[in-house]
Amino acid sequence: MTLGTDRRIPPLRAGRRAAGAALLGWLDDPRAPRLCRITGSAGAGKSHLLAWLVAGGTAPDTPPAQRISAVLPADGLSVRGAVWLLGLQLGTGARTPQELLAALAADGRRTVVCVPDLDRAADPARLIAELLDPILQVPQVRMVVESAAPLAAVADPAVLDLDDPHWTDRERFEEWCAREGADPSAYPNPGRALGVRPPEDAGLSELIARVPLDPAGDLDLPAAGEDLLTELWTAAAREDDLGPLAADPLLYALARPAAVTAALEGRTGALPEAWEAAGPALIDTPDAPSRAHVLRARLLGARGAGPADAAVVDRLADAPSGWSARWARWEPGTAAAAASGTGPHRDGWLLADATGAVRVLSAATGATLARIVVPGPKPLRALAATAGGSLLLLDSWGGIELVAPALPAPGLEPYALDEALARLRAAAGAEPSALAAATALPDAAPALGDTAGAVHWYQDGEVWSERLHTGPVTALAALGLGPAGDAGVPLLASGGFDGAVRLWGPGGEPMADPADHRPSPVAAVALGDGPAGLVVAAAWSDGLIRVRRPEQPGSRLDLRLGSQVWALSLVGGTLLAGLADGVVAIDLRQN
């Protein structure tokens, strides 16, 4: 099928060109109802038609009027799983229907959601009532659904009934049947023409009978394979009985996430709660080892979880990954800002909670080693520790507070540091929005980022400034490369509201292109240097953490932990991730 003069999308088979043209016409027409419902009997080709629409609507050259924003395969999906999947695709990181609706309403852009197999959802009526109908109340949202059941939000939707011969060209259908060896008398139903039978739902006990046995004659559920385990979880959701699946975290990781999520909805206990916390990271993760690593991170230190639960990764033969959680502390609001320690705290991390209280955590175990007294704790955007041991706090209103060390180390003493900060603020000319220190450069003050998109650096009595972002700087990291002291070379990494991550060496020209860029504001950045070379870590507001090694082109590690990232800090090969609901130390591995 040709669209315009230079765009082509795959043809629709079995004489369905008219149905495809009608769908594209609905997408193109601003006066059309905001809901299009695809109906028809089993085998009519509803899922095939939507798959064709998605293939054409997500291609890079798709015009805006025909672009599909998100696809929600509803087969076996629960409300919670649907929210996570849509939040991931729409870049919101939403965990609840309310959060998703608020993000959609605030966005304002046209959003088209495609929902195949709605009738096979875990609970279609509940999915419609709690999520799809409310989404359709948002004015800029359009939705195309494969469903026999009506949706209440749009009183008079467009309906495309594939049992109606109007949407199938008989001559082309018969030509297709001749090529496929199909029965033309089944017109206009391609599935029946091919003899395809609709899927049947097997019961839990029937499925368990297909599970292989171990040498002792017991069920070997981990050996059942992803497809059978997924069917078991789907049956467990349908029968509201987890049976032998309940207590083994490995069985959670080995099955497809949507089925596990549906079966666990509304359940309590260490494993279901860990799954719920990690859910937005798990719902679209395709491989079992990656799911196991995320689940393990959530089980470490979780209430009610034991060592056997957290050993889920060790039981997978192919579990090695580019990362592994060393320890975790799950407590909401504990990690609003983070930095590597200096002086007596050089082997730990500085962590500020949501109130601005600052603690020192052990890098090895996460235990609290000390609490730092700060005047009048208040919500912080960032904190930094200088080579001389001074602690600088950037609050949510752009104010900077200096906490002098009890035992100063070599570096700018507090009065010199105050003067340097005054010069940096004067150079900025806009409100400070990010702060970072390079502890290997004792004669440098912490770098500042501002709300105008500029980054500022002070060293040896001189200030350098560079505008690196469109909109505010939202994250900043600093590193001294090479020998410690005056001979070291500063490197800054900045993240912006524009979604870009940029590298800049003060005194030199910034790189022409971002080191990374995604359509979501940057929430945190970190820099590290070790035997394997430079490491750049960044997190975006949708929860994605990305680790790159610039000296190794093509190296990239992407990971999600299930909630928003508020802070990052690198010490050696370990990355501290401060999340909305806790803090995790991540050992990075050289792949």
C-alpha positions as CSV (number, residue, x, y, z in Angstrom):
1,M,0.0,0.0,0.0
2,T,1.4,3.4,-1.0
3,L,0.8,6.5,1.1
4,G,1.5,9.7,-0.7
5,T,4.5,9.6,-3.0
6,D,7.4,8.3,-1.0
7,R,6.0,6.3,1.9
8,R,5.1,2.6,1.6
9,I,3.8,0.2,4.3
10,P,3.4,-3.6,4.0
11,P,0.4,-4.7,2.0
12,L,-2.7,-6.2,3.7
13,R,-3.4,-9.8,2.6
14,A,-6.7,-11.7,2.1
15,G,-8.4,-8.8,0.4
16,R,-8.3,-6.5,3.4
17,R,-7.1,-3.3,1.7
18,A,-10.4,-1.5,2.3
19,A,-10.3,-2.2,6.0
20,G,-6.7,-0.9,6.2
21,A,-7.7,2.2,4.3
22,A,-10.6,2.8,6.6
23,L,-8.3,2.6,9.7
24,L,-5.8,5.0,8.2
25,G,-8.7,7.3,7.3
26,W,-9.9,7.3,10.9
27,L,-6.4,8.2,12.1
28,D,-6.2,11.0,9.6
29,D,-9.6,12.6,10.2
30,P,-9.6,15.1,13.1
31,R,-13.5,15.0,13.1
32,A,-13.6,11.2,13.6
33,P,-14.7,9.7,16.9
34,R,-11.7,9.3,19.3
35,L,-12.5,5.5,19.7
36,C,-12.4,3.0,16.9
37,R,-13.5,-0.5,17.8
38,I,-12.5,-3.5,15.7
39,T,-15.0,-6.4,15.9
40,G,-15.6,-9.7,14.2
41,S,-15.8,-13.5,14.9
42,A,-12.9,-15.7,15.7
43,G,-10.4,-15.9,12.8
44,A,-11.7,-12.7,11.2
45,G,-8.2,-11.2,11.3
46,K,-8.7,-8.5,14.0
47,S,-5.3,-9.0,15.5
48,H,-3.6,-9.2,12.1
49,L,-5.2,-5.9,11.1
50,L,-4.0,-4.2,14.2
51,A,-0.5,-5.6,13.8
52,W,-0.4,-4.2,10.3
53,L,-1.5,-0.8,11.7
54,V,1.1,-0.8,14.4
55,A,3.9,-1.8,11.9
56,G,3.0,1.2,9.7
57,G,2.2,3.5,12.6
58,T,5.5,3.1,14.4
59,A,7.9,3.3,11.4
60,P,10.4,6.2,11.5
61,D,8.9,7.9,8.5
62,T,5.3,7.7,9.8
63,P,3.6,11.2,9.6
64,P,2.3,12.6,12.9
65,A,-1.3,12.1,12.0
66,Q,-0.8,8.3,11.6
67,R,1.6,7.7,14.4
68,I,0.8,5.1,17.0
69,S,2.1,6.3,20.4
70,A,1.7,3.1,22.5
71,V,0.6,-0.6,22.0
72,L,-1.1,-2.5,24.8
73,P,-1.3,-6.2,24.0
74,A,-4.1,-7.0,26.4
75,D,-4.1,-10.8,26.3
76,G,-3.7,-11.9,30.0
77,L,-3.0,-8.4,31.1
78,S,-4.2,-6.9,34.4
79,V,-4.9,-3.3,35.2
80,R,-1.6,-2.9,37.0
81,G,0.4,-4.5,34.2
82,A,-1.4,-2.3,31.6
83,V,-0.5,0.9,33.6
84,W,3.2,-0.1,33.8
85,L,3.4,-1.0,30.1
86,L,1.7,2.2,29.0
87,G,3.8,4.3,31.4
88,L,7.0,2.7,30.0
89,Q,6.0,3.5,26.4
90,L,4.8,7.0,27.1
91,G,7.8,7.9,29.2
92,T,6.0,8.6,32.4
93,G,7.2,5.9,34.7
94,A,3.6,5.8,36.1
95,R,2.8,3.1,38.7
96,T,-1.0,3.8,39.1
97,P,-3.9,4.7,36.8
98,Q,-4.0,8.1,38.6
99,E,-0.4,8.8,37.9
100,L,-0.8,7.8,34.2
101,L,-3.9,10.0,33.8
102,A,-2.2,13.0,35.4
103,A,0.9,12.6,33.1
104,L,-1.3,12.3,30.0
105,A,-3.4,15.3,30.9
106,A,-0.2,17.4,31.6
107,D,1.4,16.3,28.3
108,G,-1.1,17.8,25.9
109,R,0.2,16.1,22.8
110,R,-1.9,13.8,20.6
111,T,-1.6,10.3,21.9
112,V,-2.9,7.2,20.0
113,V,-3.1,3.9,21.9
114,C,-3.7,0.6,20.2
115,V,-5.2,-2.3,22.3
116,P,-5.2,-5.7,20.6
117,D,-7.0,-8.7,22.3
118,L,-8.9,-6.7,24.8
119,D,-11.4,-9.5,25.2
120,R,-8.6,-11.8,26.4
121,A,-7.4,-9.5,29.2
122,A,-7.2,-10.9,32.7
123,D,-10.4,-9.0,33.5
124,P,-11.7,-7.0,30.5
125,A,-14.5,-5.2,32.3
126,R,-12.2,-4.0,35.0
127,L,-9.5,-2.9,32.5
128,I,-12.1,-0.9,30.6
129,A,-13.6,0.7,33.7
130,E,-10.4,1.5,35.7
131,L,-8.1,2.4,32.9
132,L,-9.3,2.6,29.3
133,D,-12.4,4.6,29.8
134,P,-10.6,7.1,32.1
135,I,-7.8,7.4,29.5
136,L,-10.4,8.2,26.8
137,Q,-11.6,11.1,29.0
138,V,-8.3,12.9,28.2
139,P,-9.2,15.0,25.1
140,Q,-6.1,14.5,23.1
141,V,-6.2,10.7,23.4
142,R,-7.4,8.4,20.6
143,M,-7.7,4.7,20.9
144,V,-8.2,1.7,18.6
145,V,-9.3,-1.5,20.4
146,E,-10.0,-5.1,19.4
147,S,-13.1,-5.7,21.5
148,A,-16.6,-7.2,21.3
149,A,-17.4,-5.2,24.5
150,P,-18.3,-1.5,24.2
151,L,-16.4,1.3,26.0
152,A,-18.5,3.9,27.8
153,A,-16.3,6.9,27.4
154,V,-17.2,7.5,23.7
155,A,-20.9,7.3,23.0
156,D,-20.7,6.8,19.3
157,P,-17.4,5.2,18.3
158,A,-16.3,4.2,14.9
159,V,-16.8,0.4,14.5
160,L,-15.0,-1.7,11.9
161,D,-16.8,-5.1,11.8
162,L,-14.6,-7.6,9.9
163,D,-17.5,-10.0,9.4
164,D,-19.0,-7.4,7.1
165,P,-18.1,-8.3,3.5
166,H,-17.8,-4.6,2.8
167,W,-14.3,-4.7,4.2
168,T,-13.0,-7.7,2.2
169,D,-12.6,-7.8,-1.5
170,R,-13.9,-11.2,-2.6
171,E,-11.7,-11.5,-5.7
172,R,-8.5,-10.7,-3.8
173,F,-9.6,-13.0,-1.0
174,E,-10.1,-15.9,-3.4
175,E,-6.7,-15.2,-5.0
176,W,-5.1,-15.3,-1.5
177,C,-6.9,-18.6,-0.8
178,A,-5.5,-20.1,-4.0
179,R,-1.9,-19.1,-3.0
180,E,-2.3,-20.3,0.6
181,G,-4.2,-23.5,-0.1
182,A,-7.1,-22.1,1.9
183,D,-10.9,-22.6,1.6
184,P,-12.5,-19.7,-0.3
185,S,-16.0,-20.7,1.0
186,A,-15.0,-19.3,4.4
187,Y,-15.2,-15.7,2.9
188,P,-14.7,-13.2,4.5
189,N,-13.0,-15.0,7.4
190,P,-9.2,-15.7,6.7
191,G,-8.8,-17.7,9.9
192,R,-11.5,-20.2,9.1
193,A,-10.3,-20.4,5.5
194,L,-6.9,-21.6,6.9
195,G,-8.5,-23.9,9.4
196,V,-7.2,-22.0,12.4
197,R,-8.9,-22.9,15.7
198,P,-9.2,-20.3,18.5
199,P,-7.0,-20.9,21.5
200,E,-8.4,-22.8,24.5
201,D,-7.7,-22.0,28.1
202,A,-6.3,-25.1,30.0
203,G,-6.8,-25.5,33.7
204,L,-4.0,-25.3,36.3
205,S,-4.1,-29.1,37.1
206,E,-4.1,-30.0,33.4
207,L,-1.1,-27.7,32.8
208,I,0.8,-29.1,35.8
209,A,0.5,-32.6,34.2
210,R,2.7,-31.3,31.4
211,V,5.5,-30.2,33.7
212,P,8.6,-32.4,33.5
213,L,9.8,-34.4,36.5
214,D,13.2,-34.4,38.1
215,P,15.2,-37.6,38.8
216,A,13.4,-38.0,42.1
217,G,10.0,-37.9,40.4
218,D,9.1,-34.5,41.7
219,L,7.8,-31.6,39.6
220,D,10.7,-29.7,38.0
221,L,8.9,-26.4,37.4
222,P,12.1,-24.4,36.5
223,A,12.6,-26.9,33.6
224,A,9.1,-26.3,32.3
225,G,10.2,-23.5,29.9
226,E,8.9,-20.0,29.5
227,D,5.8,-20.8,27.5
228,L,4.4,-23.5,29.9
229,L,5.3,-21.5,33.0
230,T,3.5,-18.5,31.5
231,E,0.4,-20.6,30.8
232,L,0.6,-21.8,34.5
233,W,0.7,-18.2,35.8
234,T,-2.2,-17.3,33.5
235,A,-4.3,-20.2,34.8
236,A,-3.3,-19.3,38.3
237,A,-4.7,-15.8,37.7
238,R,-7.9,-17.1,36.2
239,E,-8.4,-19.6,39.1
240,D,-7.1,-17.2,41.8
241,D,-4.8,-20.0,43.1
242,L,-1.0,-19.8,42.8
243,G,-0.5,-23.4,43.7
244,P,3.1,-24.5,43.5
245,L,4.2,-21.2,41.9
246,A,3.8,-19.1,45.1
247,A,7.0,-19.5,47.0
248,D,9.8,-19.8,44.4
249,P,11.2,-16.4,43.1
250,L,12.8,-18.3,40.2
251,L,9.4,-19.2,38.8
252,Y,8.5,-15.5,38.9
253,A,11.6,-14.6,36.8
254,L,11.3,-17.4,34.3
255,A,7.7,-16.6,33.1
256,R,6.6,-13.7,31.0
257,P,6.0,-10.7,33.3
258,A,2.4,-9.8,32.2
259,A,1.1,-13.2,33.3
260,V,2.9,-13.1,36.7
261,T,1.7,-9.5,37.3
262,A,-2.0,-10.6,36.7
263,A,-1.7,-13.6,39.0
264,L,-0.1,-11.5,41.8
265,E,-2.5,-8.5,41.7
266,G,-3.9,-7.9,45.2
267,R,-1.6,-10.4,47.0
268,T,0.7,-9.6,49.9
269,G,4.0,-11.1,51.1
270,A,7.7,-10.6,50.4
271,L,7.7,-11.9,46.8
272,P,4.5,-10.3,45.6
273,E,5.5,-7.0,47.1
274,A,9.0,-7.2,45.6
275,W,7.4,-7.9,42.2
276,E,5.0,-4.9,42.6
277,A,7.9,-2.6,43.5
278,A,10.0,-3.8,40.5
279,G,7.0,-4.1,38.2
280,P,7.5,-1.1,35.8
281,A,11.1,-2.4,35.2
282,L,10.0,-6.0,34.7
283,I,6.8,-5.7,32.6
284,D,8.7,-5.3,29.3
285,T,12.0,-7.0,30.1
286,P,12.3,-9.8,27.6
287,D,14.9,-12.1,29.1
288,A,14.8,-14.1,32.4
289,P,18.3,-13.3,33.6
290,S,17.6,-9.5,33.5
291,R,14.3,-10.0,35.3
292,A,16.1,-12.2,37.9
293,H,18.7,-9.4,38.6
294,V,15.9,-6.8,39.1
295,L,13.9,-9.0,41.3
296,R,17.0,-9.9,43.4
297,A,17.7,-6.2,43.9
298,R,14.2,-5.7,45.2
299,L,14.5,-8.7,47.5
300,L,17.8,-7.6,49.1
301,G,16.9,-6.0,52.4
302,A,13.2,-6.3,51.7
303,R,10.9,-6.9,54.7
304,G,10.1,-10.6,55.0
305,A,12.6,-11.7,52.3
306,G,15.3,-14.2,53.2
307,P,18.7,-15.2,51.7
308,A,17.1,-18.0,49.7
309,D,14.8,-15.5,48.0
310,A,17.6,-13.1,47.1
311,A,19.6,-16.1,45.7
312,V,17.3,-16.2,42.7
313,V,20.1,-15.1,40.3
314,D,22.5,-17.8,41.5
315,R,20.0,-20.5,40.3
316,L,20.1,-19.4,36.7
317,A,22.8,-20.8,34.6
318,D,22.8,-17.9,32.2
319,A,22.3,-15.1,34.9
320,P,25.6,-13.2,34.4
321,S,24.9,-9.6,33.4
322,G,26.5,-6.3,33.2
323,W,25.4,-5.5,36.7
324,S,24.5,-7.0,40.0
325,A,23.0,-5.4,43.2
326,R,25.5,-5.5,46.1
327,W,23.0,-4.3,48.7
328,A,19.8,-2.3,49.0
329,R,17.9,-0.4,51.6
330,W,14.2,0.0,50.8
331,E,12.8,3.1,52.6
332,P,10.9,5.8,50.7
333,G,12.6,9.3,50.7
334,T,16.0,8.2,51.8
335,A,18.0,9.2,48.7
336,A,17.1,12.7,47.4
337,A,20.8,13.5,46.7
338,A,24.1,11.6,46.8
339,A,27.8,12.2,46.5
340,S,31.0,10.3,47.2
341,G,32.6,11.0,50.6
342,T,36.0,12.7,51.2
343,G,38.4,12.9,54.1
344,P,37.3,10.6,57.0
345,H,34.3,9.5,54.8
346,R,36.3,8.7,51.7
347,D,35.2,5.1,51.7
348,G,31.5,5.9,51.9
349,W,28.7,7.8,50.3
350,L,27.0,10.9,51.4
351,L,23.3,10.6,51.2
352,A,20.6,13.3,51.8
353,D,17.0,12.2,52.5
354,A,13.9,14.1,51.4
355,T,14.2,16.4,54.5
356,G,17.8,17.4,53.8
357,A,19.3,15.3,56.6
358,V,22.7,13.9,55.6
359,R,24.2,10.5,56.4
360,V,27.3,8.6,55.5
361,L,26.7,5.1,54.2
362,S,29.2,2.3,54.0
363,A,30.0,1.5,50.3
364,A,30.5,-2.1,51.2
365,T,27.3,-2.8,53.2
366,G,25.0,0.3,53.1
367,A,25.2,0.6,56.9
368,T,25.0,4.1,58.3
369,L,28.5,5.1,59.5
370,A,27.8,8.6,60.6
371,R,25.3,11.5,60.6
372,I,26.4,14.9,59.5
373,V,25.0,17.9,61.4
374,V,23.6,20.4,58.9
375,P,22.0,23.7,59.9
376,G,18.2,23.7,59.5
377,P,17.8,20.7,57.1
378,K,15.7,21.5,54.1
379,P,14.8,19.7,50.8
380,L,17.9,19.5,48.6
381,R,18.6,19.4,44.9
382,A,22.2,18.3,45.3
383,L,25.1,18.0,47.7
384,A,28.8,17.8,47.1
385,A,31.9,17.2,49.2
386,T,35.2,19.0,48.3
387,A,38.7,17.7,48.5
388,G,39.2,19.9,51.7
389,G,36.2,18.1,53.4
390,S,33.7,21.0,53.1
391,L,30.1,19.9,52.4
392,L,28.0,22.1,50.1
393,L,24.2,21.8,50.0
394,L,22.1,23.1,47.2
395,D,18.5,23.5,48.3
396,S,15.3,23.3,46.3
397,W,15.1,27.1,46.1
398,G,18.6,27.6,44.6
399,G,20.3,28.5,47.9
400,I,23.8,27.1,48.6
401,E,25.0,26.3,52.2
402,L,28.5,25.5,53.2
403,V,29.3,23.2,56.1
404,A,32.9,23.5,57.1
405,P,34.8,20.3,58.1
406,A,36.0,19.8,61.7
407,L,39.4,18.6,60.4
408,P,40.2,20.4,57.1
409,A,42.2,18.5,54.5
410,P,44.3,20.0,51.6
411,G,42.0,22.1,49.4
412,L,40.2,25.4,49.3
413,E,39.5,26.4,52.8
414,P,36.0,27.7,53.7
415,Y,36.7,31.4,53.1
416,A,38.3,30.8,49.7
417,L,35.5,28.4,48.9
418,D,32.9,31.0,49.8
419,E,34.6,33.6,47.5
420,A,34.8,31.1,44.6
421,L,31.1,30.3,45.0
422,A,30.2,34.0,45.0
423,R,32.1,34.3,41.7
424,L,30.4,31.3,40.2
425,R,26.9,32.6,41.2
426,A,27.8,36.0,39.6
427,A,28.9,34.2,36.4
428,A,25.7,32.2,36.3
429,G,23.2,35.1,36.3
430,A,20.4,32.5,36.8
431,E,19.3,30.3,39.7
432,P,21.7,27.5,40.6
433,S,20.0,24.2,39.8
434,A,22.8,21.6,40.0
435,L,26.1,21.1,41.9
436,A,29.0,18.7,41.8
437,A,32.6,18.5,43.1
438,A,35.8,16.8,41.7
439,T,37.6,15.6,44.8
440,A,40.8,14.9,42.9
441,L,41.2,18.6,42.2
442,P,41.8,20.4,45.5
443,D,42.1,23.9,44.0
444,A,38.7,23.7,42.3
445,A,35.4,24.8,43.6
446,P,32.3,22.7,43.0
447,A,30.8,23.1,39.5
448,L,27.4,24.8,39.2
449,G,24.6,24.3,36.7
450,D,21.8,26.9,36.3
451,T,18.3,27.2,35.2
452,A,19.4,28.9,32.0
453,G,21.2,25.8,30.8
454,A,24.7,26.9,31.5
455,V,27.5,25.1,33.5
456,H,30.2,27.0,35.4
457,W,33.6,26.0,36.7
458,Y,36.1,27.7,39.0
459,Q,39.8,26.7,39.4
460,D,43.0,28.6,40.2
461,G,41.2,31.9,40.4
462,E,39.5,31.6,37.0
463,V,35.9,31.0,36.0
464,W,34.8,29.2,32.8
465,S,31.1,29.1,31.7
466,E,29.4,27.3,28.8
467,R,25.7,27.0,27.9
468,L,25.2,23.3,27.2
469,H,21.4,22.8,27.4
470,T,18.1,24.2,26.3
471,G,16.3,24.8,29.5
472,P,17.6,24.1,33.1
473,V,20.6,21.9,34.0
474,T,19.0,19.2,36.1
475,A,22.1,17.1,37.0
476,L,25.8,17.5,37.2
477,A,28.9,15.4,37.9
478,A,32.6,16.4,38.1
479,L,35.8,14.3,37.8
480,G,39.5,15.0,37.9
481,L,41.3,13.0,35.2
482,G,44.9,12.0,35.4
483,P,47.3,12.7,38.4
484,A,45.8,14.2,41.5
485,G,46.4,17.9,42.3
486,D,46.9,20.8,40.0
487,A,48.0,18.6,37.1
488,G,44.6,16.9,37.0
489,V,42.2,17.7,34.2
490,P,38.6,18.5,35.0
491,L,35.8,16.7,33.2
492,L,32.1,17.6,33.7
493,A,29.0,15.7,32.8
494,S,25.7,17.6,32.7
495,G,22.1,16.5,32.2
496,G,19.3,18.8,31.2
497,F,15.5,19.1,31.2
498,D,16.0,18.8,27.4
499,G,17.0,15.1,27.9
500,A,20.6,15.5,26.8
501,V,23.7,14.4,28.6
502,R,26.8,16.4,27.7
503,L,30.5,16.2,28.4
504,W,32.7,19.3,28.8
505,G,36.3,19.9,29.8
506,P,36.4,23.5,31.1
507,G,38.7,25.7,29.1
508,G,37.9,23.7,25.9
509,E,35.1,23.6,23.4
510,P,32.2,21.4,24.4
511,M,31.4,18.4,22.2
512,A,29.2,19.3,19.2
513,D,26.7,16.4,19.9
514,P,25.4,15.1,23.2
515,A,27.0,12.1,24.7
516,D,23.4,10.8,25.0
517,H,19.9,12.0,24.5
518,R,16.4,10.7,25.3
519,P,12.9,12.3,25.2
520,S,12.8,12.6,29.0
521,P,14.4,15.0,31.4
522,V,17.7,13.9,32.9
523,A,17.3,13.1,36.6
524,A,20.9,12.3,37.6
525,V,24.5,11.8,36.2
526,A,27.7,10.4,37.6
527,L,31.3,10.1,36.4
528,G,33.9,7.5,37.4
529,D,37.4,6.5,36.3
530,G,39.2,3.3,36.9
531,P,41.4,0.6,35.3
532,A,38.7,0.0,32.6
533,G,38.6,3.7,31.8
534,L,36.0,6.5,32.0
535,V,32.4,5.5,33.0
536,V,29.4,7.8,32.4
537,A,26.1,7.0,34.1
538,A,22.9,8.8,33.6
539,A,19.3,8.4,34.7
540,W,16.2,9.9,33.1
541,S,12.9,10.8,34.8
542,D,11.2,7.7,33.4
543,G,13.4,5.5,35.5
544,L,16.0,4.3,32.9
545,I,19.6,4.2,34.1
546,R,22.2,4.0,31.3
547,V,26.0,3.3,31.8
548,R,28.5,4.0,29.0
549,R,32.2,3.6,28.7
550,P,33.2,6.3,26.1
551,E,36.6,4.7,25.4
552,Q,34.8,1.5,24.3
553,P,32.5,2.5,21.4
554,G,29.2,0.6,21.4
555,S,29.4,-0.3,25.1
556,R,26.1,0.4,26.8
557,L,24.2,-1.0,29.8
558,D,20.6,-0.1,30.3
559,L,18.7,-1.0,33.4
560,R,15.6,-0.2,35.3
561,L,14.8,-0.9,39.0
562,G,11.1,0.0,39.0
563,S,10.9,3.6,40.3
564,Q,12.2,7.1,39.6
565,V,15.9,7.7,40.1
566,W,16.7,10.8,42.2
567,A,20.5,10.5,42.5
568,L,23.6,8.7,41.1
569,S,27.2,8.5,42.4
570,L,30.1,6.4,41.2
571,V,33.0,5.1,43.4
572,G,35.3,2.7,41.6
573,G,33.2,0.1,39.8
574,T,30.1,0.6,42.0
575,L,27.2,2.8,41.2
576,L,25.0,4.1,43.9
577,A,21.4,4.7,42.7
578,G,19.1,6.8,44.9
579,L,15.5,5.9,44.1
580,A,12.2,7.3,45.2
581,D,11.7,4.3,47.5
582,G,15.3,3.5,48.6
583,V,18.9,3.2,47.6
584,V,20.8,0.4,45.8
585,A,24.6,-0.2,45.3
586,I,25.2,-1.7,41.9
587,D,28.4,-3.5,41.0
588,L,29.2,-2.8,37.3
589,R,30.9,-5.6,35.4
590,Q,33.1,-5.3,32.4
591,N,31.4,-7.2,29.6
